[in-house]
Amino acid sequence: MSTEQEMDKPKVGRIRERNSQQIIQAAQEEFVLHGFKGTSMQSIADRAGLPKANIHYYFKNKENLYNAVLEDIIEDWNVVLSDMDENSDPKEVLTNFIRNKMQLSYKKPKASKIFAMEIIQGAPHIKEYISKELRIWVKERVQIMQSWIDQGKMRAVDPMHLIFMIWATTQHYADFNTQILEVMNRREYDDEEIERITEFLTTMILNGLDIQ
C-alpha cells in the first residue's frame, strides 16, 4: 500500500464516523416521533439528507440501526460510572453521576425517551443485554458501593435501589419534560434551571446517604 493510501485511511475513517453519527441522530429524531414500527429507513434517510442506499450501506436494516441508537444511548450513560472503585470518594462519584445524567437528560432528551419506550414495550430489542451485560454492570457497582458502606463512607442503604433512584430522578426530567415544563410554566429548560435541579437532587441524595 502506498504512503498516500495510508494517509487517506484516517480521513475515510473520520468520514465514516461522521456519516454514522449523522444517521444515528436522524434515526433518534424519527424513532422518538414514530416509534420503531412507525419509522422507515426512507424517513431516516430524508431527515439525514442522505440517499436511502447510504443508510443501508452503514446499517443493514432498520433493526440494526435501532440497535445502534440504543447502544449509543447506553454507552453515554454507562461511561459515567466506568472508573469507580473501592477507594473512590462516594461524594465525588455520585455527584458526577447525578450531574452527568442530568446533562444527558438536558442535552439528549430524545435518547432517554427512546430508551424509555423500549423498556415500556418489554425491551424486545435489548432484553438480552439487560439480563446479561447490564446486570453484571450493575452488580459490579453495587459491590463497590457496598464496600463504601462497609468502610463507613456512606449510610447503609440498598446500593442497587440507589442506582435505580438516580436513574429515575434524572431521566424523569427528559422523559416527562412536557409535564414538568407545563407545571413550571416554562417553554424549555436552560443552563441555570438544570444547574438548580442538579444541585437539588445532589443535595437530597447525598444528605440521605449521610455524605458531607
C-alpha positions in Angstrom: 0.0 0.0 0.0 1.3 3.4 -1.0 2.0 6.2 1.5 -0.8 8.3 0.0 -3.2 5.4 0.6 -2.0 5.1 4.2 -2.6 8.8 4.8 -6.1 8.6 3.3 -7.2 5.9 5.8 -7.8 8.2 8.8 -9.7 10.6 6.5 -12.0 7.8 5.4 -12.5 6.7 9.0 -13.5 10.2 10.0 -16.0 10.5 7.1 -17.5 7.1 8.1 -17.8 8.1 11.7 -19.4 11.5 10.8 -21.9 9.8 8.5 -22.7 7.2 11.0 -23.4 9.8 13.7 -25.4 11.9 11.3 -27.6 8.8 10.5 -27.9 7.9 14.2 -29.0 11.4 15.1 -31.6 11.4 12.3 -32.8 8.0 13.4 -33.2 9.2 17.0 -35.5 12.0 15.7 -37.6 9.6 13.8 -37.8 6.8 16.5 -38.8 9.3 19.2 -41.6 10.7 17.0 -42.9 7.5 15.4 -41.5 4.6 17.4 -39.7 1.6 16.0 -42.7 0.2 14.0 -43.7 3.6 12.6 -40.2 4.6 11.4 -38.9 3.7 8.0 -35.4 3.7 6.6 -36.6 6.2 3.9 -37.9 8.6 6.6 -34.5 8.4 8.3 -32.7 9.0 5.0 -34.9 12.0 4.3 -34.2 13.5 7.7 -30.4 12.8 7.4 -30.4 14.3 3.9 -28.7 11.2 2.5 -29.7 8.7 -0.1 -31.5 5.6 1.3 -28.7 3.5 -0.2 -26.2 5.2 2.1 -28.3 4.3 5.2 -28.3 0.7 4.1 -24.5 0.9 3.5 -23.8 1.8 7.1 -26.7 -0.1 8.7 -28.0 -3.3 7.0 -31.6 -2.8 8.1 -33.9 -0.8 10.5 -33.3 -3.2 13.4 -29.5 -2.9 13.1 -29.9 0.9 13.1 -32.3 0.9 16.0 -29.9 -1.3 18.0 -27.0 1.1 17.1 -29.1 4.0 18.5 -29.8 2.1 21.7 -26.1 1.2 22.0 -25.1 4.8 21.6 -27.5 5.8 24.4 -26.3 3.1 26.8 -22.6 3.9 26.1 -23.3 7.6 27.1 -25.0 6.5 30.3 -22.6 3.8 31.4 -19.4 5.7 30.9 -20.3 7.9 33.8 -19.5 5.2 36.3 -16.8 3.4 34.3 -13.8 4.3 36.5 -15.2 4.0 40.1 -13.6 1.6 42.6 -13.5 0.8 46.3 -11.1 3.6 47.0 -13.1 6.3 45.2 -14.7 9.1 47.1 -18.5 8.4 47.1 -19.3 12.2 47.2 -17.2 12.8 44.0 -18.5 9.7 42.2 -22.2 10.2 43.0 -22.1 14.0 42.4 -20.5 13.3 38.9 -23.1 10.6 38.3 -26.0 12.8 39.0 -24.6 15.8 37.2 -23.7 13.8 34.0 -27.1 12.1 34.0 -28.8 15.4 34.3 -26.7 16.9 31.5 -27.7 14.0 29.2 -31.3 14.4 30.1 -31.0 18.1 29.2 -28.9 17.8 26.1 -30.2 14.4 24.8 -33.8 14.1 26.0 -34.8 12.2 22.8 -32.3 9.4 23.7 -33.9 9.0 27.1 -37.4 8.8 25.6 -36.4 6.2 23.1 -34.9 4.1 25.8 -38.0 4.5 28.0 -40.3 3.4 25.2 -38.1 0.4 24.5 -38.4 -0.6 28.2 -42.1 0.1 28.4 -42.7 -2.2 25.5 -40.9 -5.0 27.3 -37.4 -4.4 25.9 -37.8 -6.6 22.8 -34.5 -5.5 21.3 -32.3 -5.2 24.4 -33.7 -7.8 26.9 -30.7 -10.0 26.4 -28.4 -7.0 27.1 -30.3 -6.1 30.3 -30.3 -9.7 31.6 -26.6 -10.2 30.9 -24.3 -7.2 30.4 -26.3 -4.6 32.3 -27.0 -7.0 35.2 -23.2 -7.6 35.5 -22.5 -3.8 35.2 -24.9 -3.0 38.0 -23.7 -5.9 40.2 -20.1 -4.6 39.9 -21.1 -1.1 41.0 -23.3 -2.4 43.8 -20.3 -4.3 45.2 -18.2 -1.2 45.1 -20.9 0.9 46.8 -21.3 -1.9 49.4 -17.6 -1.6 50.1 -18.1 2.1 50.7 -20.8 1.3 53.2 -18.6 -1.3 54.9 -15.8 1.3 55.2 -18.3 3.8 56.8 -18.1 6.2 53.9 -21.9 6.4 53.5 -25.1 5.3 55.2 -26.1 1.7 54.9 -28.7 1.6 52.1 -29.5 -0.8 49.3 -26.9 0.2 46.6 -29.0 -1.3 43.7 -32.0 0.7 44.6 -29.8 3.8 44.9 -28.7 3.3 41.3 -32.4 2.9 40.3 -33.3 6.0 42.1 -30.6 8.1 40.4 -31.7 6.7 37.0 -35.3 7.5 37.7 -34.9 11.0 39.1 -32.5 12.3 36.4 -34.3 10.7 33.4 -37.6 11.9 34.7 -36.6 15.4 33.5 -36.2 14.1 30.0 -39.0 11.6 29.7 -41.6 13.8 31.3 -40.2 17.2 30.3 -43.6 18.2 28.7 -45.4 17.7 32.1 -42.6 19.4 34.1 -42.3 22.4 31.9 -46.0 22.9 31.8 -46.3 22.8 35.6 -43.4 25.1 35.9 -44.8 27.5 33.3 -41.6 27.3 31.2 -41.1 26.7 27.5 -37.8 24.9 27.9 -35.0 24.2 30.3 -31.9 26.4 30.4 -28.5 26.0 31.9 -29.4 27.9 35.0 -32.5 25.7 35.7 -30.7 22.5 35.0 -27.9 23.6 37.4 -30.6 24.3 40.1 -32.2 20.9 39.6 -28.8 19.2 39.7 -27.9 20.9 42.9 -31.3 20.0 44.5 -31.0 16.3 43.5 -27.4 16.1 44.6 -28.1 17.7 48.0 -31.1 15.5 48.7 -29.4 12.2 47.7 -26.0 12.9 49.4 -27.8 14.1 52.6 -29.9 11.0 52.6 -26.7 8.9 52.4 -25.1 11.0 55.2 -22.3 12.1 52.8 -20.9 15.5 53.6 
